[in-house]
Amino acid sequence: MVLELGLGNGRTYDHLRGLFPDREIWVFERQMAVHVHSRPDPSRLIPGDIRETLPEARSRWSHEVVLAHADLGSGNPEVDDALAKLVSANLPQLMTPGGLVLSDQDLSAGDWTAISLPSTVEPGRYYIFRAGP
């Protein structure tokens, strides 16, 4: 399955639907504020605060996620750091070995491997990790 952590305006979610039409894509979103055409099916929406919903997901899906995209940055470094730590602590149990994590925050976790970004991407702007082992 694929996870979208933070729907935002739905642009990345639309790309994910196009790229992975045969995969379950689950969306975690605190407050839906997206155009109707970019909304996930309600049966694939996990509404609420990710600080509560992501830890709950660990008991539901263990090592079933092949791709996770997280766009959770608020621009407030203290809030973003705390949220990145929470996601980093919970996401490893959800990821399949070799699965990919793409994020606007540094979600370094234990045995994950950072993947180099294209030289056109400013350092610290985006991150890609391969889940281990």
C-alpha positions as CSV (number, residue, x, y, z in Angstrom):
1,M,0.0,0.0,0.0
2,V,0.9,3.7,-0.3
3,L,0.6,6.3,2.4
4,E,0.0,10.0,1.9
5,L,0.8,11.8,5.1
6,G,-0.7,15.3,4.8
7,L,-3.0,15.9,1.8
8,G,-2.4,19.6,1.4
9,N,-3.9,20.7,-1.9
10,G,-4.0,17.2,-3.3
11,R,-1.5,17.6,-6.1
12,T,0.9,14.8,-4.9
13,Y,-2.1,12.6,-4.1
14,D,-3.3,13.0,-7.7
15,H,0.1,12.0,-9.0
16,L,0.2,8.9,-6.7
17,R,-3.3,7.9,-8.0
18,G,-2.0,8.1,-11.5
19,L,1.2,6.3,-10.9
20,F,-0.3,3.5,-8.7
21,P,-3.8,2.9,-9.9
22,D,-3.8,-0.7,-8.6
23,R,-2.5,0.1,-5.1
24,E,-4.4,1.1,-2.0
25,I,-3.5,4.7,-1.2
26,W,-4.4,5.8,2.4
27,V,-4.4,9.4,3.2
28,F,-3.8,10.9,6.7
29,E,-5.3,14.4,6.9
30,R,-6.1,16.6,9.9
31,Q,-8.4,19.1,8.1
32,M,-9.7,18.5,4.6
33,A,-9.3,21.7,2.5
34,V,-8.8,20.3,-1.0
35,H,-10.7,20.5,-4.3
36,V,-13.3,17.9,-4.7
37,H,-11.5,16.2,-7.6
38,S,-8.4,15.7,-5.4
39,R,-10.2,14.2,-2.5
40,P,-9.5,10.6,-1.5
41,D,-12.3,8.0,-1.3
42,P,-13.7,8.4,2.3
43,S,-13.0,4.7,2.9
44,R,-9.2,5.5,2.4
45,L,-9.1,8.6,4.5
46,I,-7.7,8.6,8.1
47,P,-8.9,11.8,9.5
48,G,-7.5,13.5,12.6
49,D,-4.3,14.6,14.1
50,I,-1.4,12.4,12.8
51,R,0.1,12.4,16.3
52,E,-2.8,10.2,17.2
53,T,-3.7,8.4,13.9
54,L,-0.2,7.3,12.8
55,P,0.6,5.4,16.1
56,E,-2.8,3.7,15.8
57,A,-2.0,2.6,12.2
58,R,1.0,0.6,13.4
59,S,-1.3,-2.0,14.9
60,R,-3.4,-2.1,11.7
61,W,-0.6,-2.3,9.1
62,S,2.7,-3.9,9.9
63,H,5.4,-3.7,7.2
64,E,2.8,-3.3,4.4
65,V,3.7,0.1,3.1
66,V,5.9,0.2,-0.1
67,L,5.8,4.0,-0.5
68,A,5.1,6.8,2.0
69,H,5.0,10.5,1.0
70,A,5.0,13.0,3.9
71,D,4.3,16.6,3.4
72,L,3.9,17.8,6.9
73,G,6.1,20.9,7.3
74,S,4.5,23.9,8.8
75,G,7.4,26.3,8.6
76,N,7.7,26.4,12.4
77,P,11.0,24.5,13.2
78,E,10.0,23.4,16.7
79,V,6.6,22.0,15.5
80,D,8.2,20.4,12.4
81,D,11.0,18.8,14.4
82,A,8.6,17.3,16.9
83,L,6.4,16.0,14.1
84,A,9.4,14.6,12.2
85,K,10.4,12.7,15.4
86,L,7.0,11.3,15.8
87,V,6.7,10.1,12.2
88,S,10.3,8.7,12.3
89,A,9.4,6.7,15.4
90,N,6.2,5.3,13.9
91,L,6.8,4.8,10.2
92,P,9.5,2.1,10.3
93,Q,7.0,-0.5,11.6
94,L,4.7,0.3,8.7
95,M,7.3,0.1,5.9
96,T,8.2,-3.0,3.9
97,P,11.9,-3.6,3.7
98,G,13.2,-1.7,0.7
99,G,10.1,0.6,0.7
100,L,10.6,4.3,-0.1
101,V,9.9,7.3,2.1
102,L,9.7,10.7,0.5
103,S,9.4,13.7,2.7
104,D,9.8,17.5,3.1
105,Q,11.2,16.7,6.6
106,D,14.3,14.7,7.7
107,L,12.7,11.4,8.7
108,S,16.0,9.5,9.3
109,A,15.2,6.3,11.1
110,G,17.4,3.5,12.4
111,D,18.4,1.4,9.5
112,W,17.0,3.5,6.7
113,T,19.4,4.6,3.9
114,A,19.3,8.1,2.6
115,I,19.1,8.3,-1.2
116,S,20.9,11.1,-3.0
117,L,18.7,13.7,-4.6
118,P,19.3,15.3,-8.0
119,S,21.8,18.2,-7.8
120,T,19.0,20.6,-8.7
121,V,17.3,20.0,-5.3
122,E,18.5,22.3,-2.6
123,P,20.0,20.4,0.4
124,G,17.6,20.1,3.2
125,R,14.6,20.9,1.0
126,Y,13.5,17.3,0.4
127,Y,14.5,13.8,1.5
128,I,14.3,10.3,0.2
129,F,15.0,7.2,2.3
130,R,14.9,3.4,1.6
131,A,13.6,1.5,4.5
132,G,15.8,-1.2,5.8
133,P,17.0,-3.7,6.5
